[in-house]
Amino acid sequence: MNKQVFRIAGRRQALSVVVICFLALTTVASNAVSSAVAVLTQHNDDNRSGDNLNETTLNINNVNTNQFGLLYTRPVDDQIYAQPLVMTNVSIPGKGTHNLVIVATVNDSVYAFDADDPTVTAPYWTNSFINPPNIVAPRNTDESAIGACGGGYMDFSGKFGIIGTPVIDPHSGTIYLVARTKEFSANFVQRLHALDVATGAERTNSPVTITATYPGTGDGSSGGVLTFDPLRENQRPALVLANGIVYISWSSHCDNDPYHGWVIGYNETNLQQAAKWNDTPNGSEGGIWMSGQAPCADTNGNIYLSTGNGTVDSTDYGESFLKLAPPSSGTLMTVASYFIPDDWSSLNGGDLDLGTAGLLLMPGTSLAISGGKVGTLYLVNRDNMGGLNGTSNNIVQSLTPSGGEIHGSPVWWAGPDGSFMYVWPDSGSHLSQYQLVGGQFNTTPLAQGATTGGGGSPGGILSVSANGTNAGSGILWATVNTTADANHDVVAGTLHAYDAENVSAELWNSDLLKARDSLGNLAKFVPPTVANGKVYMATFSDRLNVYGLFPPPCLSIGLSGGNTTLFWPTNTPAAYVLEASTNLAPGNWTAVTNAVVTSNGVFQVTVPISRQIIFYRLNL
């Protein structure tokens, strides 16, 4: 509860006031953790669990319309497709040490804002990779001009300069990102940048222009060699940093051939190309989409991902889950394990990509799970995924949540009463919570959210915050298209918060007090970033939204004749109650029944001056 206490003693006009301001926080049992939490990669970790288990401020008791909402926004120069990242304890030259939230836009701009202080409105630094009119961010019309979607490409509504979520190395203080540019009206270039997280300046050897060749006779090859095409290849998934290599992956723009799914890795220190792989070297397509999620990585540097439509044979891996081993020599990666569903041909024929959602490596297990446009989730052993049988699937389990396509990758929380996977398909489906029991999921959801997303894509894009496994601390956060399909249109979005122990209990959403908390235009496929009591939300409204707990209102006093006037601002929740007590004993407070009057932007209560000491407080 938020409380502010005044001690008032009066004899006629004499007035003595002692003001004590404090914020009383609800506490939960044990699991001591640090409050300074960094979010350095998409969906929080290389398992892509989507969870921050060190959230000690936000919990199911204070995330409500009275205490939680939109605190402030930060303007940026265009849409935000990349998940905001948080870097802690950054020493900024001449400005001290601060926590930063870093935001990248489709206009090839990067901003580093203060992650904590709402009064620091200007970014500590910005960087831009364009120089109009000769160097600009590419646009959807550039893809339409080469035939994407039949000449009407709308997967991006405008520019697509920086799309894939960057990744941060906290040890060197470096952020890695890919910026795309159109130069001198004709040349399309993709570059890997390595920036000093404290200043935004380029590191040594940065940037590097992305180029690659790969042996193969597939679509677009010449003389048995495939060449990376920076115009047709869509750098959609988030970046990965694993064992000193920055991995980047690509899909296409609206299946506009010729294209392939590429993975290219660069040494994080010198930015020399260290790894590469092509999923359909002797075939076609096989885009790595994953709705913007990053591939997973394990401690040995293996990379896990899923692919969409494409050729399937002994050398080509369309419609697949894949475990890729890093190069043992040279730069070519190898397939260590894979899974291709037995109906891959019908998936290809119906444009029913398997790889619309990224993989989740379930912490504490050897299992991985993901799904696609058909709406089926496949649970596999991540080290022996099952291959391709042709007549049946050699997997651990499959389940199909009721509803539509799966774009938002599943997320995970091991709570006080079990381990749970959460997923929210599109097309007006419900958020579903599944419990893992004995190495498989109970196919009946433990709970479902009461609300639904809008029709069409993308459904719910999820994150989890919790204080370890503590009861009452787990919150499932979801951003979803409110009413309309966001596939080819910019539409309104809603941010939701549910009790992660049972998602049938919704705690809050941004439309309950829309005038105060509205999300604005949905940032398609971008999950909430939750850290240190804040929720950082990308939008397509050219701004970053920052949600959190409201500070306690200021209770002020004044004298008028023989009366005391107590007042507090109206731009705070109306649920605050003025209470009085003759001492500070916990059970001795009673509500002041005098009328509350609204005047000139304040709530105001007038009470007679008393000869005894009286304490006043606002209580929520």
C-alpha positions as CSV (number, residue, x, y, z in Angstrom):
1,M,0.0,0.0,0.0
2,N,1.1,3.5,-0.7
3,K,1.0,5.7,2.4
4,Q,2.1,9.3,3.3
5,V,1.7,10.4,6.9
6,F,1.1,13.8,8.4
7,R,1.2,14.6,12.1
8,I,-1.0,17.6,12.9
9,A,-1.2,19.3,16.3
10,G,-3.3,22.4,16.6
11,R,-4.2,25.1,19.1
12,R,-6.2,27.7,17.3
13,Q,-3.8,28.9,14.6
14,A,-0.7,27.0,15.8
15,L,0.2,24.2,13.5
16,S,2.9,21.6,13.7
17,V,3.4,19.2,10.8
18,V,5.7,16.2,10.5
19,V,5.7,14.6,7.0
20,I,6.8,11.0,6.5
21,C,6.8,9.6,2.9
22,F,7.3,5.9,2.3
23,L,6.3,3.2,-0.1
24,A,5.2,0.0,1.6
25,L,5.8,-3.0,-0.6
26,T,4.1,-6.4,-0.4
27,T,6.8,-9.0,0.3
28,V,6.9,-12.7,-0.7
29,A,8.9,-15.5,0.9
30,S,12.6,-16.1,0.5
31,N,14.6,-16.4,-2.8
32,A,16.8,-13.4,-2.2
33,V,17.9,-11.9,-5.6
34,S,19.6,-8.8,-6.9
35,S,17.2,-6.0,-8.0
36,A,19.5,-4.8,-10.9
37,V,18.5,-7.1,-13.8
38,A,19.8,-6.8,-17.3
39,V,17.9,-8.0,-20.4
40,L,20.7,-8.6,-22.9
41,T,18.9,-10.7,-25.5
42,Q,15.5,-11.4,-27.0
43,H,13.3,-13.4,-24.6
44,N,15.8,-13.0,-21.8
45,D,18.1,-15.9,-22.3
46,D,19.5,-18.4,-24.8
47,N,16.8,-20.9,-23.9
48,R,14.3,-18.2,-25.1
49,S,12.3,-19.0,-21.9
50,G,10.9,-15.4,-21.9
51,D,11.2,-15.2,-18.1
52,N,12.9,-12.8,-15.7
53,L,13.1,-14.7,-12.5
54,N,14.7,-11.7,-10.5
55,E,11.6,-9.4,-10.5
56,T,11.2,-8.4,-6.9
57,T,9.0,-5.3,-7.3
58,L,6.0,-6.3,-9.5
59,N,3.7,-9.0,-8.2
60,I,0.1,-10.1,-8.3
61,N,-0.9,-7.8,-5.5
62,N,0.3,-4.5,-6.9
63,V,-0.2,-4.9,-10.7
64,N,-3.7,-3.4,-10.8
65,T,-5.3,-0.2,-12.1
66,N,-4.9,1.7,-8.8
67,Q,-1.1,1.1,-8.5
68,F,0.2,0.2,-11.9
69,G,0.0,1.9,-15.3
70,L,1.8,3.9,-18.0
71,L,4.4,6.1,-16.3
72,Y,5.9,7.9,-19.4
73,T,6.8,7.5,-23.0
74,R,9.9,8.2,-25.0
75,P,9.6,9.4,-28.6
76,V,11.6,7.8,-31.4
77,D,11.8,8.4,-35.1
78,D,9.7,5.4,-36.4
79,Q,8.3,2.0,-35.6
80,I,10.1,-0.4,-33.2
81,Y,10.3,-4.0,-34.3
82,A,13.3,-4.9,-32.0
83,Q,12.6,-5.9,-28.4
84,P,13.9,-3.2,-26.0
85,L,17.0,-4.4,-24.1
86,V,18.2,-3.3,-20.7
87,M,21.9,-2.9,-19.7
88,T,22.7,-2.2,-16.1
89,N,25.5,-0.2,-14.4
90,V,26.8,1.6,-17.5
91,S,29.4,4.2,-16.9
92,I,28.6,7.0,-19.3
93,P,31.4,9.6,-19.9
94,G,30.6,12.7,-18.0
95,K,27.2,11.5,-16.8
96,G,27.8,8.9,-14.2
97,T,26.6,5.3,-14.0
98,H,23.1,4.4,-15.1
99,N,20.9,1.6,-16.2
100,L,20.0,1.9,-19.9
101,V,17.0,0.8,-22.0
102,I,18.2,0.5,-25.6
103,V,15.7,0.9,-28.5
104,A,16.3,0.4,-32.3
105,T,13.9,1.6,-35.0
106,V,13.1,0.7,-38.6
107,N,14.7,4.1,-39.6
108,D,18.1,2.7,-38.7
109,S,18.3,4.6,-35.4
110,V,19.4,3.5,-32.0
111,Y,18.5,5.2,-28.7
112,A,19.9,4.7,-25.2
113,F,17.4,6.1,-22.6
114,D,17.7,6.1,-18.8
115,A,15.9,2.9,-17.7
116,D,14.9,4.2,-14.3
117,D,14.6,8.0,-14.0
118,P,11.4,9.5,-15.6
119,T,12.9,13.0,-15.3
120,V,15.8,12.2,-17.7
121,T,13.8,12.6,-20.9
122,A,16.6,12.9,-23.5
123,P,18.6,9.8,-24.5
124,Y,22.2,9.6,-23.2
125,W,23.2,8.8,-26.8
126,T,21.8,8.1,-30.2
127,N,23.3,6.7,-33.4
128,S,21.9,6.7,-36.9
129,F,23.1,4.6,-39.9
130,I,21.5,6.7,-42.6
131,N,22.6,9.9,-44.4
132,P,19.7,11.1,-46.6
133,P,19.2,11.5,-49.4
134,N,21.9,9.1,-50.6
135,I,21.7,6.5,-47.7
136,V,18.3,5.7,-46.3
137,A,16.4,2.8,-44.7
138,P,14.8,0.5,-47.3
139,R,11.0,0.5,-47.7
140,N,8.3,-2.0,-48.5
141,T,8.0,-0.4,-51.9
142,D,11.6,-1.6,-52.7
143,E,10.4,-5.2,-52.2
144,S,7.2,-4.6,-54.2
145,A,9.4,-3.3,-57.1
146,I,11.0,-6.8,-57.4
147,G,7.7,-8.7,-57.2
148,A,7.3,-9.5,-53.5
149,C,3.6,-10.4,-52.8
150,G,2.8,-9.9,-56.4
151,G,4.1,-6.3,-56.3
152,G,2.0,-5.3,-53.2
153,Y,4.4,-6.1,-50.3
154,M,2.9,-5.1,-47.0
155,D,4.5,-7.3,-44.3
156,F,6.3,-4.2,-43.3
157,S,4.1,-1.1,-43.5
158,G,7.0,1.2,-44.4
159,K,10.7,1.1,-43.6
160,F,12.7,-1.9,-42.4
161,G,16.1,-0.6,-41.4
162,I,16.7,-2.4,-38.1
163,I,14.3,-5.3,-37.5
164,G,16.1,-8.2,-35.7
165,T,16.5,-7.6,-32.0
166,P,20.2,-6.8,-31.1
167,V,22.2,-8.7,-28.6
168,I,24.5,-7.3,-25.8
169,D,27.8,-8.7,-24.5
170,P,27.9,-7.4,-20.9
171,H,31.6,-8.2,-20.4
172,S,32.9,-6.0,-23.2
173,G,29.9,-3.6,-23.0
174,T,29.1,-4.1,-26.7
175,I,25.8,-4.2,-28.5
176,Y,25.6,-6.0,-31.9
177,L,22.9,-5.2,-34.5
178,V,22.2,-5.5,-38.2
179,A,21.2,-2.3,-40.1
180,R,19.9,-2.4,-43.6
181,T,20.3,0.6,-46.0
182,K,19.4,1.6,-49.5
183,E,22.3,3.6,-51.0
184,F,22.4,5.9,-54.0
185,S,18.9,4.6,-55.0
186,A,20.2,1.3,-56.2
187,N,22.5,-0.6,-53.8
188,F,21.0,-2.6,-50.9
189,V,23.5,-3.3,-48.1
190,Q,23.3,-5.1,-44.8
191,R,25.9,-4.4,-42.1
192,L,26.7,-5.8,-38.7
193,H,27.5,-3.0,-36.2
194,A,29.3,-3.4,-32.9
195,L,28.6,-0.4,-30.7
196,D,30.0,0.7,-27.3
197,V,27.0,0.5,-25.1
198,A,28.1,3.5,-23.1
199,T,28.5,5.9,-26.0
200,G,27.0,4.4,-29.1
201,A,30.3,4.7,-30.9
202,E,31.5,2.0,-33.4
203,R,34.0,-0.5,-32.0
204,T,37.2,-1.3,-33.9
205,N,36.5,-3.2,-37.1
206,S,32.8,-2.1,-37.1
207,P,30.8,-2.1,-39.2
208,V,31.3,-5.1,-41.5
209,T,29.3,-5.6,-44.7
210,I,27.5,-8.9,-44.7
211,T,28.4,-11.1,-47.6
212,A,28.6,-14.9,-48.0
213,T,28.8,-17.7,-50.5
214,Y,27.8,-21.4,-49.9
215,P,28.3,-24.5,-52.0
216,G,25.1,-25.6,-53.7
217,T,23.0,-26.0,-56.9
218,G,19.8,-24.5,-55.5
219,D,17.6,-21.7,-56.7
220,G,19.6,-18.7,-57.7
221,S,23.0,-20.5,-57.7
222,S,25.7,-20.0,-60.3
223,G,28.4,-22.5,-61.0
224,G,27.6,-24.6,-57.9
225,V,27.7,-21.6,-55.6
226,L,24.9,-19.7,-53.8
227,T,25.5,-16.0,-53.0
228,F,23.9,-14.1,-50.2
229,D,21.4,-11.5,-51.6
230,P,21.1,-8.4,-49.3
231,L,17.9,-7.2,-51.1
232,R,15.9,-10.4,-51.0
233,E,17.1,-11.8,-47.6
234,N,15.0,-10.5,-44.7
235,Q,17.0,-10.2,-41.4
236,R,13.9,-11.0,-39.3
237,P,15.0,-13.1,-36.3
238,A,16.9,-11.6,-33.3
239,L,20.6,-12.0,-33.0
240,V,22.4,-14.6,-30.9
241,L,25.7,-14.4,-29.1
242,A,27.1,-17.9,-28.3
243,N,30.7,-18.9,-27.4
244,G,32.2,-15.7,-28.9
245,I,30.2,-15.8,-32.2
246,V,27.4,-13.4,-33.1
247,Y,24.9,-15.4,-35.2
248,I,22.5,-13.7,-37.6
249,S,19.7,-15.5,-39.5
250,W,17.4,-14.6,-42.4
251,S,14.1,-15.4,-44.1
252,S,12.6,-13.6,-47.2
253,H,10.1,-11.0,-48.1
254,C,6.8,-12.8,-48.9
255,D,8.4,-16.0,-50.3
256,N,9.8,-13.9,-53.2
257,D,12.2,-16.4,-55.0
258,P,15.0,-17.0,-55.2
259,Y,15.8,-17.0,-51.5
260,H,17.1,-19.4,-48.8
261,G,17.3,-19.5,-45.1
262,W,20.8,-18.4,-44.1
263,V,22.7,-18.4,-40.8
264,I,26.0,-16.4,-40.7
265,G,28.2,-16.0,-37.6
266,Y,30.9,-13.4,-36.9
267,N,33.7,-13.4,-34.3
268,E,32.5,-10.9,-31.7
269,T,36.0,-9.5,-31.2
270,N,37.3,-8.9,-34.8
271,L,34.0,-9.3,-36.7
272,Q,35.6,-11.8,-39.1
273,Q,33.1,-14.3,-40.5
274,A,33.3,-17.5,-38.4
275,A,30.4,-19.6,-39.4
276,K,27.8,-20.0,-42.1
277,W,25.0,-22.4,-43.1
278,N,22.3,-22.5,-45.7
279,D,19.1,-24.6,-45.1
280,T,18.3,-25.4,-48.7
281,P,21.6,-25.3,-50.7
282,N,20.3,-27.6,-53.4
283,G,16.7,-26.5,-53.3
284,S,14.8,-23.4,-52.5
285,E,13.1,-21.3,-49.8
286,G,13.3,-22.6,-46.2
287,G,13.1,-19.1,-44.6
288,I,14.1,-18.7,-40.9
289,W,11.1,-16.6,-39.7
290,M,10.3,-17.5,-36.1
291,S,8.2,-14.2,-35.8
292,G,11.3,-12.4,-34.8
293,Q,12.5,-14.7,-32.0
294,A,16.2,-15.5,-31.9
295,P,17.5,-19.0,-32.4
296,C,18.4,-20.8,-29.1
297,A,21.9,-21.7,-28.0
298,D,23.3,-24.2,-25.5
299,T,26.5,-24.0,-23.5
300,N,28.4,-25.9,-26.2
301,G,27.6,-23.3,-28.8
302,N,25.0,-25.4,-30.6
303,I,22.3,-23.3,-32.3
304,Y,18.6,-24.3,-32.4
305,L,16.0,-22.9,-34.9
306,S,13.0,-23.7,-37.0
307,T,12.4,-23.2,-40.7
308,G,9.4,-22.5,-42.9
309,N,8.3,-23.6,-46.3
310,G,11.1,-25.1,-48.5
311,T,12.7,-28.1,-50.1
312,V,12.9,-31.3,-48.1
313,D,15.4,-34.0,-49.0
314,S,18.7,-35.4,-47.8
315,T,20.5,-32.1,-48.0
316,D,17.7,-29.5,-47.7
317,Y,15.8,-28.7,-44.5
318,G,12.6,-26.8,-45.2
319,E,9.8,-27.3,-42.6
320,S,12.2,-28.3,-39.9
321,F,13.4,-28.1,-36.3
322,L,17.2,-28.0,-36.3
323,K,20.2,-28.3,-34.0
324,L,23.2,-26.9,-35.7
325,A,26.8,-27.6,-34.5
326,P,29.3,-24.8,-34.7
327,P,32.2,-25.3,-37.2
328,S,34.9,-27.8,-36.0
329,S,37.1,-26.4,-38.8
330,G,36.6,-23.9,-41.5
331,T,33.3,-22.0,-41.3
332,L,30.6,-24.5,-42.4
333,M,28.1,-25.5,-39.7
334,T,26.6,-29.0,-39.6
335,V,23.3,-30.5,-38.8
336,A,23.5,-32.3,-35.4
337,S,19.9,-33.3,-35.2
338,Y,16.6,-32.4,-36.9
339,F,12.8,-33.0,-37.0
340,I,10.6,-32.8,-40.0
341,P,6.9,-33.6,-39.6
342,D,5.5,-36.4,-41.7
343,D,3.0,-34.0,-43.4
344,W,5.7,-31.6,-44.6
345,S,4.6,-31.8,-48.2
346,S,1.0,-30.7,-47.4
347,L,2.5,-27.9,-45.2
348,N,4.5,-26.7,-48.2
349,G,1.6,-26.9,-50.5
350,G,-0.7,-24.9,-48.2
351,D,1.9,-22.3,-47.2
352,L,1.6,-23.6,-43.7
353,D,5.0,-22.8,-42.4
354,L,6.3,-24.9,-39.5
355,G,8.7,-22.2,-38.5
356,T,6.4,-19.3,-37.6
357,A,7.3,-19.6,-33.9
358,G,10.7,-20.0,-32.4
359,L,11.9,-22.9,-30.4
360,L,11.8,-23.0,-26.6
361,L,14.5,-25.0,-24.8
362,M,12.7,-25.9,-21.6
363,P,15.0,-25.2,-18.7
364,G,16.1,-28.2,-16.6
365,T,15.1,-30.6,-19.3
366,S,16.4,-32.0,-22.6
367,L,13.2,-31.0,-24.3
368,A,12.4,-28.4,-26.9
369,I,9.0,-27.2,-28.2
370,S,7.6,-25.0,-31.0
371,G,4.8,-24.9,-33.6
372,G,3.6,-23.1,-36.7
373,K,0.6,-22.2,-38.8
374,V,-1.2,-25.4,-38.4
375,G,-1.4,-24.7,-34.7
376,T,0.2,-27.9,-33.5
377,L,3.0,-27.8,-31.0
378,Y,5.7,-30.5,-31.3
379,L,7.7,-31.6,-28.2
380,V,11.1,-33.1,-29.1
381,N,14.3,-34.3,-27.5
382,R,16.6,-31.4,-28.4
383,D,19.5,-33.8,-28.9
384,N,17.6,-36.4,-30.8
385,M,14.8,-34.5,-32.5
386,G,13.3,-37.5,-34.4
387,G,14.3,-36.9,-38.0
388,L,11.9,-37.6,-40.8
389,N,10.0,-40.9,-40.7
390,G,7.6,-40.3,-43.6
391,T,4.6,-42.1,-42.1
392,S,4.6,-40.9,-38.4
393,N,6.5,-38.5,-36.1
394,N,9.2,-39.9,-33.9
395,I,8.8,-37.2,-31.2
396,V,8.0,-37.0,-27.5
397,Q,4.5,-35.5,-27.9
398,S,2.3,-33.2,-30.0
399,L,-0.6,-31.1,-28.8
400,T,-2.9,-28.6,-30.5
401,P,-4.2,-25.7,-28.5
402,S,-7.7,-24.7,-29.7
403,G,-7.4,-21.7,-32.0
404,G,-5.3,-20.5,-34.9
405,E,-1.7,-20.2,-36.0
406,I,1.1,-20.0,-33.5
407,H,3.3,-17.0,-34.0
408,G,4.2,-16.0,-30.4
409,S,6.8,-18.5,-29.2
410,P,5.9,-20.5,-26.1
411,V,7.4,-19.2,-22.8
412,W,8.2,-21.0,-19.5
413,W,8.0,-20.7,-15.7
414,A,8.8,-23.2,-13.0
415,G,6.5,-21.9,-10.3
416,P,5.7,-23.0,-6.7
417,D,3.2,-25.7,-8.0
418,G,4.9,-27.0,-11.1
419,S,6.5,-26.2,-14.4
420,F,4.4,-24.4,-17.0
421,M,4.4,-23.6,-20.7
422,Y,2.3,-20.7,-22.0
423,V,1.2,-20.0,-25.6
424,W,-1.4,-17.8,-27.2
425,P,-2.4,-18.6,-30.8
426,D,-3.9,-16.0,-33.2
427,S,-7.4,-15.6,-34.7
428,G,-9.2,-14.7,-31.5
429,S,-7.8,-17.6,-29.5
430,H,-7.2,-17.7,-25.7
431,L,-4.0,-17.7,-23.8
432,S,-3.4,-21.3,-22.6
433,Q,-1.3,-22.6,-19.7
434,Y,0.0,-26.2,-19.8
435,Q,1.7,-28.1,-17.0
436,L,4.6,-30.5,-17.6
437,V,4.0,-33.8,-15.8
438,G,6.4,-36.7,-16.1
439,G,8.2,-35.4,-19.1
440,Q,5.1,-34.6,-21.1
441,F,2.4,-31.9,-21.0
442,N,-1.1,-32.5,-19.8
443,T,-3.0,-31.9,-23.0
444,T,-5.8,-30.2,-21.2
445,P,-4.8,-26.7,-20.3
446,L,-4.5,-26.0,-16.6
447,A,-6.0,-22.6,-17.2
448,Q,-6.9,-20.3,-20.0
449,G,-7.2,-16.5,-20.2
450,A,-10.7,-15.1,-20.3
451,T,-9.9,-12.5,-22.9
452,T,-9.1,-13.1,-26.6
453,G,-6.9,-11.3,-29.1
454,G,-8.3,-9.8,-32.2
455,G,-9.0,-11.7,-35.4
456,G,-6.0,-12.8,-37.5
457,S,-2.3,-12.4,-36.7
458,P,-0.3,-12.4,-34.5
459,G,-2.0,-13.6,-31.3
460,G,-0.3,-13.1,-28.0
461,I,3.5,-12.4,-27.7
462,L,4.5,-13.4,-24.2
463,S,6.9,-12.8,-21.4
464,V,7.0,-13.9,-17.7
465,S,8.3,-12.1,-14.6
466,A,8.6,-13.7,-11.2
467,N,10.7,-13.6,-8.0
468,G,12.1,-17.1,-8.5
469,T,9.5,-19.8,-7.7
470,N,7.8,-17.7,-5.1
471,A,4.0,-17.9,-4.9
472,G,2.3,-14.6,-5.7
473,S,5.2,-13.3,-7.7
474,G,4.6,-14.8,-11.2
475,I,3.0,-12.6,-13.9
476,L,2.4,-13.6,-17.5
477,W,2.7,-10.6,-19.7
478,A,1.2,-10.5,-23.2
479,T,0.9,-8.0,-26.0
480,V,-1.8,-8.8,-28.5
481,N,-3.7,-7.2,-31.5
482,T,-6.8,-5.8,-29.8
483,T,-9.4,-6.3,-32.5
484,A,-7.9,-6.3,-36.0
485,D,-5.5,-8.5,-38.0
486,A,-2.0,-7.0,-37.8
487,N,-0.5,-9.1,-40.6
488,H,-0.6,-6.3,-43.3
489,D,-2.0,-3.4,-41.3
490,V,-0.9,-1.2,-38.4
491,V,-3.5,-1.8,-35.7
492,A,-4.1,-1.1,-32.0
493,G,-2.6,-3.4,-29.4
494,T,-3.3,-4.2,-25.8
495,L,-0.8,-5.2,-23.0
496,H,-2.2,-7.7,-20.6
497,A,-1.0,-9.1,-17.2
498,Y,-2.2,-12.4,-15.8
499,D,-1.5,-14.4,-12.7
500,A,1.1,-16.9,-14.0
501,E,0.0,-19.5,-11.4
502,N,-3.4,-19.5,-13.0
503,V,-3.9,-17.4,-16.1
504,S,-7.7,-17.4,-15.8
505,A,-7.1,-14.5,-13.4
506,E,-6.3,-11.3,-15.3
507,L,-4.7,-8.7,-13.1
508,W,-4.6,-5.7,-15.4
509,N,-4.6,-4.5,-19.1
510,S,-3.8,-1.3,-20.8
511,D,-7.4,-0.8,-22.0
512,L,-9.1,-0.8,-18.6
513,L,-8.1,2.9,-18.2
514,K,-7.4,3.5,-21.8
515,A,-7.1,7.3,-21.6
516,R,-4.2,6.8,-19.1
517,D,-2.6,3.5,-20.1
518,S,-3.2,2.9,-23.8
519,L,-0.5,0.9,-25.6
520,G,-1.1,2.6,-29.0
521,N,-0.3,0.8,-32.2
522,L,0.8,-2.8,-31.7
523,A,4.5,-3.6,-32.3
524,K,4.0,-6.8,-34.2
525,F,5.8,-9.8,-32.7
526,V,7.6,-7.8,-30.0
527,P,7.4,-9.3,-26.4
528,P,7.3,-7.1,-23.3
529,T,10.6,-6.4,-21.6
530,V,10.2,-6.7,-17.8
531,A,13.0,-5.6,-15.5
532,N,13.5,-3.8,-12.2
533,G,9.8,-2.9,-11.7
534,K,9.3,-1.6,-15.2
535,V,7.7,-3.0,-18.3
536,Y,9.2,-1.6,-21.5
537,M,6.9,-1.8,-24.5
538,A,7.8,-1.2,-28.2
539,T,5.1,0.3,-30.3
540,F,4.3,1.3,-33.9
541,S,3.3,4.7,-32.6
542,D,6.9,5.9,-32.8
543,R,7.4,5.7,-29.1
544,L,8.6,3.5,-26.2
545,N,6.0,3.0,-23.5
546,V,7.3,2.5,-19.9
547,Y,4.8,1.0,-17.4
548,G,5.3,0.6,-13.7
549,L,4.1,1.3,-10.2
550,F,2.9,4.9,-9.6
551,P,4.7,6.9,-6.9
552,P,2.6,7.7,-3.8
553,P,0.7,10.9,-4.2
554,C,1.8,14.0,-2.3
555,L,-0.5,14.8,0.6
556,S,-0.4,18.6,1.4
557,I,-2.0,20.8,4.0
558,G,-3.2,24.4,4.4
559,L,-5.0,26.6,7.0
560,S,-8.2,28.4,6.5
561,G,-9.6,30.0,9.7
562,G,-10.2,27.3,12.2
563,N,-9.9,24.5,9.6
564,T,-7.2,22.4,8.1
565,T,-7.3,21.6,4.4
566,L,-5.7,18.4,3.2
567,F,-5.3,17.9,-0.5
568,W,-3.6,15.7,-3.1
569,P,-3.5,15.7,-6.9
570,T,-6.4,14.2,-9.0
571,N,-4.0,12.7,-11.5
572,T,-3.5,9.8,-9.0
573,P,-5.9,6.8,-8.5
574,A,-9.3,7.8,-7.0
575,A,-9.1,4.8,-4.8
576,Y,-6.9,6.5,-2.2
577,V,-8.7,7.0,1.1
578,L,-7.8,9.8,3.6
579,E,-7.5,8.2,7.1
580,A,-6.8,9.7,10.5
581,S,-5.3,8.4,13.8
582,T,-4.3,9.7,17.2
583,N,-1.3,7.4,17.2
584,L,0.6,5.3,14.7
585,A,-0.6,1.9,15.9
586,P,-1.4,-0.3,12.9
587,G,-5.1,-0.9,13.8
588,N,-5.9,2.5,14.9
589,W,-6.6,4.2,11.5
590,T,-10.2,5.3,10.5
591,A,-11.5,6.8,7.3
592,V,-12.1,10.6,7.3
593,T,-15.8,11.0,6.4
594,N,-15.6,14.7,5.5
595,A,-16.6,15.4,1.9
596,V,-13.9,15.1,-0.7
597,V,-14.2,18.1,-3.1
598,T,-12.4,18.2,-6.5
599,S,-11.1,21.7,-7.3
600,N,-8.3,23.0,-9.5
601,G,-6.7,19.6,-10.1
602,V,-6.7,18.4,-6.5
603,F,-8.8,16.3,-4.2
604,Q,-9.6,18.4,-1.1
605,V,-10.9,17.6,2.4
606,T,-11.5,20.2,5.1
607,V,-11.4,19.3,8.8
608,P,-11.5,21.4,12.0
609,I,-8.3,22.0,13.8
610,S,-8.1,19.9,16.9
611,R,-6.3,20.4,20.2
612,Q,-5.0,16.9,20.1
613,I,-2.3,15.4,17.9
614,I,-3.8,13.8,14.8
615,F,-2.0,11.8,12.1
616,Y,-3.4,11.8,8.5
617,R,-2.4,9.4,5.7
618,L,-3.5,8.4,2.2
619,N,-4.2,4.7,2.1
620,L,-4.7,2.5,-0.9
